[in-house]
Amino acid sequence: MLGDLYLKELRDQRWSLLLWSLSIVGYVVLMCAVYPTIGESQVALEELIDSMPPAFKNYIMGQAGDFFTPAGYLGARVFALLSPLVVLIFAVGVGGRTVAGEEDGGTMGVILAYPIARRAALAKKYLMVLTVTAVVVAAHLIGLLIGVAAVGMDVSVGRLLQASLSLWLLTVLGASLTFAAGAAGARRGTATAVAAGLLLVTYLLDTLGLLVSGLEWLRDLSFFYYYGGGQVLIRGLDGVHVAVLLACIAVCLAVAFPTFLRRDIRQ
């Protein structure tokens, strides 16, 4: 049964992963297919944007750059909100099932009853998390490449790769939050609530920093600021921002492993 825990974990996730991947490919292709209609309505949309309050206009254009370019459209409609929301729902769910879900279901004790060290078991579970989040983000990138080619959008493939890498790091962070909470002993519902709450708070901090003059410093406290959203398509990856996301992931692991190794497992 546990000849290779990593492969077992992947087998357990295979149908969910396939469904999520296909759904994400379809969603991204659909978003690309809508782009030609933006050009047809450009004048009306520009008038609408110009009529908005300056703060709200700054929020929208700060995410998009030039909304009517392919990169600006994908940045605002795909990378700024919808795609992070979709992949983070998946990631938080996976992170919650991996440790807290197993423990709530009484199967973690069974796994650890086999001749496998706790550290190795947890490492293999986390490796599974890295793999499935990478597959989902790869599906997102495949959808983008299909959609961009089908519609004829002039977007740099290199920038799409960079934006996808940034999206993957945010996805891994979301999964790592629930993974760490579960490893520390939280039940699945609590672990999910903790991760979702942190992500929501940091998203609101980023939004407030964009909307309210004088509160720009709040963005420095937000995961989403370092993720970069649509700005990565415009400006490319920021090495400092990547390092901050990696540091946040490392903190999650620094919590997960020591606490899991020394605490009692719920039966």
N, C-alpha and C positions, 0 to 999 in steps of 0.2 A: 504493500500500500504506500509506504513512504520511502521507496527506493530513491526517489529524488523529489523532495518536497516542492522544489521550484516548479518542476514539470507538472506535478499534481495540482498546484495552485493555478497554473495556466490552463490546465484541462477544465478545472472547475469554473473558470471565467470565460471559456471559449465562446459560448453561445451569446452571452451578454455582450462580450467584446465585439462579436461579429455584427450584432444588431446595432449597437452604438456606432460602429465604424461606418456601416452602410447608411445609417440615418444622417450622420455628419457629412458624408460625401454628398448625399442628395441635397441637404440644406445649403451647403456652400455653393454647389452648382446652381441652385435656384437663386441665391443671392447675386451671383455673377450675371445670371440671365436677365435680371431686372435692370442692370446698369444702362443698357441702351435707352430705356424709357426716361432716365434721368436727363440725358441730353435733350430729349424732345421737350422736357418741361423746365429747362434750365432758367429761362427768363422768369417764369412764375416762382420758381424756388428761390432764385436770387432776391426777388422782391420780398418773399416771405422771410428769408433770413435777415435782410436789411431792416425789416420792421420789428424784429425781436429786440428786447431789452439788451443793452450792451453786455451785461454779465452772461446772459444765456447765450448770446451770439458768440461770445468769447469761448464759452464752454464747448459749443458745437464745433466751431472752427479750430479750436485748440486741439480737438481730437482728430480732425479731418485734414487740416492743412487746407488745400483747395478741394472742396467736396466734389467738384465736377470732374476732376481728373480720376483716372482709374485707381491710382494709389490712394488718393484722398477718399474716394468712395469706399474702397475696401477697408481702409483704416477706420472710417467712421461707422460703417454699417456692419462690418464683420469683426475686426480686431478690437475695437474700442469697448464693446459691451456684449454682443450676442454670443460670439465664440467663447470668450472667457466664461460667460454664464453657463453655456452648455457643457464645456469640458470640465468646469469645476464641479458641477452637479455630479458628473461621472466620477471625478477624482475623489471627492469627499465620500461618496458611496463606497468606492473601492477601499479607501483607507479605513473606513469604519468596519467593513466586513472582515478585513484581513486579520485583525487581532481581536478587537472588541466583539465582533460578530461571532468569531470562533469560540471565544470564551463564554459569551452569553449562551451559545448553543451547546456548551459542554464538550466541544470537540478539541479545544486547545489542550486539555489535560490528556486526552487520548494521544495526541501528536507527541507531547512531551514525554509520554510513557515509553516511547520507542527510544532506541539508543541514538539519540541525536541531541547535541548540546543546545541549550536555550539560545545562545548567541547565534549559532548556525541556523537554527530554525527561524529566528526573527530576521536574520540577514537574507535568507532565501525568500521569505515573505515580502521583504522590502524590495528585493530584486524583481519579484513579480509585479509590484506596484510600478516600478520604473518601466518595466516592459510594456504593461498594458496602457499606461499613460502615453508612452512613446508611440504605440500602435494607433491610438485614437488621434493624436496630433498628426501622425503621418497620414491618416485617412483625411484629416482636415486639409493638409497640404495637397494631397492627390485631388480632392474636390476643387481646390483653388486652381491647380494646373489645368484640370479639365475645363472648368468654367471660363478661365481667362483665355484659353486657346479657342474655345467654342465661340466666345463673343468677340474675340479680337482685341482684348484689353492690353494696352502697352504697359506692362508691369515687369520690373526686373525680377528674374527668377532668384537672383542672389538675395534681394530684399525680402522676397517671400520666404526664403529659407531662414533668414535672420529673424523675421517676425514669427515664424513657426517655432524656432528655437526658444524665443522669449515666451511664447505661449506655453511651450512644454515646461519650462522652468516654473511658470505660475501654476500649471497643472500639478506638477510634482509637489510644489509647496502646499497646495490645497490638500492633496492626499497625505502629505507628511504630517499635517496638523492633526487629522483624525487618527492617523497611524500612531503618532506620539501620545495622544490622549488615551487611546485604547491600550497602548503598551504600558502606560502609567496606571492603568486600572479602571478607567472610566468605562461605563457601559456604552453600548453602541449608540443609543440615542443621545447620551450626554456628550460623547466624543464628536458626534455629528453636529450637535448644537454649538459646541465650543468652536469648532472649525468654521462653521457657517457664520457664527456671530463675529469672529475675528475678521473674516473676509468681508462681511457686510460693513463693519465699522471702518475698516481701512478703505473700502470703496467710497463710503460717505466722506471720509477725510479728503480723499483725492478730489471728489466732486466739489466739496466746499472750497477747497483751495483754488479750484478753477473758477468758481462762481463768485466768490466774495473777495473783493479787494482788501488786502491787508492780512488775509489768512493763507497766503500762498505757502507759508512754512508748514502748514498741515500736511501738504503733499509728501513732505519728507518722511512722514510716519506711515505712509500707505504702501502696501505691497503693489498696488496697481500703478502707482507712479513709477516704480522701478521696473515693472513689467513693460511699460511704455505704450501699450495699446497701438493705435494706428501710427504713432510717431515713428516707430521702427521702420515702417515702409517708406517714410519720407526721409529720415535721417540716418537710418541704420542702427545697429546695436550700440549701446553705450556700455563699455567695459566695466565701469563702476557700478552701473545698475545690475549687470549680470552678477557681479561679485556680491552685491547686497542680497540678491535672491538666493544665491548659493549659500551665503552665510546664514540666512533664515532657515534654509533646509537643514544645514548642519546643526543649528540649535535644536530643531525638532528631533534629530537623531541623537543628539547629546542628552536629550530628555528620555527618549524612547528606550535606548539600550540599557543604561544603568538601572532604571526603575523596573524594567521588565525582568532583568536578571536577578534582582534581589527580593521581589515580592512574591506572595503566595498567589497561585492561580485559582480563580473561582471554579468550583466543581459543579 
